[in-house]
Amino acid sequence: MKIKYSLLLLSLICTGIALRSPVNVQAQSSTGQSRPAQPQTQPPKVLDEPSIPAGWKRYQFSYGSGDILSLIFPQAPKEEVERDKSEPNIETVTHMLSADTGSSFYFAGYIELLAKDARIKFTPEERKTLFDQFWGAIAQGLKEGLAESGMTAKLTSSPPRKVMISGREGQEQSFWIDRWPGHYRAVIGEHHIYVIATISLSEIADKETAPFMASFKLMPR
């Protein structure tokens, strides 16, 4: 199964963010040429119970029969909802939550897979494909937004890492859009997919990045 529509939505939203961003300029050398990307940032340090940055609040979200997604944001996130019925017998509902600090963007995706007949079961190969595509959808959206502004960007990524989120196995990965560092974490369930991501518009990730990533929790109702 391929959740193409949800990944496309992530990409389109991030394209719009890149176009609206006041920091959509690429560093130039004295010759006017773009400097080559040299990713040097490290993945955010994992915190067991992150302290909430000043001005941030913890929010909870739940849709349909899914678990409660608990996460911190700098302000109440904006929500976009899209529904898609292109897959046979399955309706995909994507809830995209986003907020920013002016120098970084923070996202959460809560995807409902509404099957008419039976439980949805992903093969190990399908899970790997979905995990691999999460960061690509977000990064590609920002890259396309920059391209529409007349700039080019190179995408690179670190190897994916397994991570336990609320007792469930998930995956996290770091990536870069030229010198902009990004990170994502995701958990894939039977009827729901949960993913969070952040993009920094500077070469060094904001200090809030690690608390945001570590605040990702899933709780049963």
LINJOMO-V492101 format. One record per backbone hydrogen bond with DSSP energy under -1.0 kcal/mol. NH is the residue of the N-H (numbers start at 0). CO is the residue of the C=O. If there is no record, write none. Layout:
nh=NH co=CO
nh=NH co=CO
This chain:
nh=3 co=1
nh=6 co=2
nh=7 co=3
nh=8 co=4
nh=9 co=5
nh=10 co=6
nh=11 co=7
nh=12 co=8
nh=13 co=9
nh=14 co=10
nh=15 co=11
nh=16 co=12
nh=17 co=13
nh=18 co=14
nh=19 co=15
nh=20 co=16
nh=28 co=32
nh=31 co=28
nh=34 co=26
nh=55 co=52
nh=56 co=72
nh=58 co=70
nh=60 co=68
nh=65 co=62
nh=67 co=218
nh=68 co=60
nh=69 co=216
nh=70 co=58
nh=72 co=56
nh=77 co=97
nh=79 co=95
nh=81 co=93
nh=83 co=91
nh=89 co=86
nh=90 co=113
nh=91 co=83
nh=92 co=111
nh=93 co=81
nh=94 co=109
nh=95 co=79
nh=96 co=107
nh=97 co=77
nh=98 co=105
nh=100 co=103
nh=104 co=198
nh=105 co=98
nh=106 co=196
nh=107 co=96
nh=108 co=194
nh=109 co=94
nh=110 co=192
nh=111 co=92
nh=112 co=190
nh=113 co=90
nh=114 co=112
nh=115 co=88
nh=126 co=122
nh=127 co=123
nh=128 co=124
nh=129 co=125
nh=130 co=126
nh=131 co=127
nh=132 co=128
nh=133 co=129
nh=136 co=132
nh=137 co=133
nh=138 co=134
nh=139 co=135
nh=140 co=136
nh=141 co=137
nh=142 co=138
nh=143 co=139
nh=144 co=140
nh=145 co=141
nh=146 co=142
nh=147 co=143
nh=149 co=146
nh=150 co=145
nh=155 co=175
nh=157 co=173
nh=160 co=171
nh=162 co=169
nh=164 co=167
nh=167 co=164
nh=169 co=162
nh=170 co=185
nh=171 co=160
nh=172 co=183
nh=174 co=181
nh=175 co=155
nh=176 co=179
nh=177 co=153
nh=179 co=176
nh=181 co=174
nh=182 co=197
nh=183 co=172
nh=184 co=195
nh=185 co=170
nh=186 co=193
nh=188 co=191
nh=192 co=110
nh=193 co=186
nh=194 co=108
nh=195 co=184
nh=196 co=106
nh=197 co=182
nh=198 co=104
nh=199 co=180
nh=200 co=102
nh=208 co=205
nh=211 co=207
nh=212 co=208
nh=213 co=209
nh=214 co=210
nh=216 co=69
nh=218 co=67
